[in-house]
Amino acid sequence: MGMIDRPTTRYVATLHVTISEPFMVGPVGHRVRAVVPITGGTISGPGINGEVVPGGFDWAWLDDDGCADVEAHYVLKLDDGSFATIVNAGSCVPVPGEDDTFSGKAVPRFETGSQVYAWLNTSQFVCRFTSRMADGFVDLEVFVVD
């Protein structure tokens, strides 16, 4: 049996996503559900640019230790006028000494009908992110897995 090449990653884009105060749904079982409205933002990178369309949400399960599992659903309007959806699922932990700041990793999935951005439909991505709830934004760095 041959060796499998180790995957590598390439930087694709940075997203700056603006958010507002979460809706605290409350305890559901042993966790707390929070829903964070996505109010806008930008995506910029060497091969993709555009805006985050207001109206998405980040659905979070909060644990007692401050960690969270997150799944954000939102829409991008790309620079060619087309739209793409993104579903970004992952987890985050509190940043020590920084109130309302979380650091995490996730796996974004994109869908688009754009021929220019069709590569989004068939590529695999990973990202790292920092959420600054008190400042109203989340910054993500997205990488494609080669």
C-alpha positions as CSV (number, residue, x, y, z in Angstrom):
1,M,0.0,0.0,0.0
2,G,1.4,3.4,-1.0
3,M,1.8,6.4,1.2
4,I,-0.9,9.1,1.1
5,D,0.3,12.6,0.6
6,R,-0.3,14.9,3.6
7,P,-2.8,17.6,2.8
8,T,-1.6,21.2,2.6
9,T,-3.6,24.4,2.8
10,R,-3.6,27.7,0.9
11,Y,-5.0,31.0,2.1
12,V,-8.2,31.9,0.3
13,A,-9.8,34.9,2.0
14,T,-10.4,36.9,5.2
15,L,-14.0,37.5,6.3
16,H,-14.9,40.3,8.7
17,V,-18.4,39.5,9.8
18,T,-20.4,42.0,11.9
19,I,-22.8,40.7,14.5
20,S,-25.3,42.0,17.1
21,E,-26.3,40.9,20.5
22,P,-27.3,37.3,20.7
23,F,-30.7,36.0,21.5
24,M,-30.3,33.8,24.5
25,V,-32.8,31.0,23.9
26,G,-31.8,29.4,27.3
27,P,-31.0,26.0,28.7
28,V,-31.8,23.1,26.5
29,G,-30.7,19.9,28.1
30,H,-27.2,20.3,29.5
31,R,-26.3,23.3,27.3
32,V,-27.4,26.8,26.5
33,R,-28.6,27.8,23.0
34,A,-27.7,31.3,21.8
35,V,-28.5,32.7,18.3
36,V,-26.2,35.5,17.1
37,P,-27.6,37.7,14.3
38,I,-25.2,38.4,11.4
39,T,-25.5,42.0,10.3
40,G,-23.0,42.4,7.4
41,G,-19.3,42.4,6.7
42,T,-16.8,41.7,3.9
43,I,-14.9,38.9,2.3
44,S,-11.5,39.6,0.6
45,G,-8.8,37.5,-0.8
46,P,-6.6,36.9,-3.8
47,G,-9.4,35.1,-5.7
48,I,-12.6,36.2,-4.0
49,N,-14.1,39.5,-2.9
50,G,-17.6,40.6,-1.8
51,E,-19.9,41.5,1.0
52,V,-21.7,39.6,3.8
53,V,-25.4,40.0,3.3
54,P,-27.3,41.0,6.5
55,G,-29.7,38.4,7.8
56,G,-27.7,35.3,8.6
57,F,-27.4,33.7,12.0
58,D,-24.8,31.9,14.1
59,W,-26.4,29.1,16.1
60,A,-24.3,28.4,19.2
61,W,-24.3,25.7,21.9
62,L,-22.7,27.2,25.0
63,D,-21.0,24.9,27.6
64,D,-20.5,25.7,31.3
65,D,-16.7,26.0,30.8
66,G,-17.2,28.9,28.2
67,C,-16.5,26.7,25.2
68,A,-19.0,26.6,22.3
69,D,-20.0,24.7,19.3
70,V,-21.1,27.0,16.5
71,E,-22.8,26.8,13.1
72,A,-23.2,29.9,11.1
73,H,-25.5,30.2,8.0
74,Y,-25.2,33.3,5.9
75,V,-25.0,34.7,2.3
76,L,-22.2,36.4,0.4
77,K,-22.8,38.8,-2.5
78,L,-19.6,38.4,-4.6
79,D,-17.9,41.0,-6.7
80,D,-19.4,39.6,-10.0
81,G,-22.9,40.2,-8.6
82,S,-23.5,36.5,-7.8
83,F,-24.4,35.1,-4.5
84,A,-22.9,32.3,-2.4
85,T,-24.1,30.6,0.7
86,I,-21.8,29.6,3.5
87,V,-22.4,27.2,6.3
88,N,-19.5,27.3,8.8
89,A,-19.5,24.7,11.6
90,G,-16.8,24.4,14.3
91,S,-16.0,25.1,17.9
92,C,-14.3,27.8,20.0
93,V,-12.8,28.5,23.4
94,P,-12.5,31.6,25.5
95,V,-9.3,33.6,25.1
96,P,-7.7,33.8,28.6
97,G,-7.8,37.3,30.0
98,E,-10.0,38.8,27.2
99,D,-13.6,39.1,28.1
100,D,-16.1,38.2,25.3
101,T,-13.3,37.0,23.0
102,F,-13.2,33.5,21.6
103,S,-10.8,31.7,19.3
104,G,-11.8,28.7,17.2
105,K,-11.6,26.5,14.2
106,A,-14.3,25.5,11.7
107,V,-15.1,23.9,8.4
108,P,-16.9,26.3,6.0
109,R,-19.0,24.9,3.1
110,F,-19.9,27.1,0.2
111,E,-22.6,26.9,-2.5
112,T,-22.9,29.1,-5.6
113,G,-24.4,29.1,-9.1
114,S,-21.7,31.4,-10.3
115,Q,-19.4,30.0,-13.0
116,V,-16.6,32.4,-11.8
117,Y,-16.8,30.9,-8.3
118,A,-17.8,27.3,-9.2
119,W,-14.6,26.1,-7.5
120,L,-16.2,27.0,-4.1
121,N,-18.7,24.1,-4.7
122,T,-16.1,21.4,-5.1
123,S,-13.3,22.5,-2.7
124,Q,-12.8,21.6,0.9
125,F,-12.0,24.5,3.4
126,V,-10.9,25.0,6.9
127,C,-10.8,28.3,8.9
128,R,-9.6,29.8,12.1
129,F,-11.5,32.6,13.7
130,T,-11.6,35.1,16.5
131,S,-14.9,36.3,17.8
132,R,-15.1,39.6,19.7
133,M,-18.6,39.7,20.9
134,A,-18.4,43.0,22.8
135,D,-16.9,44.7,19.7
136,G,-19.6,43.2,17.4
137,F,-17.5,41.2,14.9
138,V,-15.9,37.9,14.0
139,D,-12.8,37.7,11.9
140,L,-12.1,34.5,9.9
141,E,-9.2,33.3,7.8
142,V,-10.2,30.7,5.3
143,F,-7.9,28.1,3.7
144,V,-8.5,25.6,0.9
145,V,-7.2,22.1,1.5
146,D,-5.1,20.8,-1.4
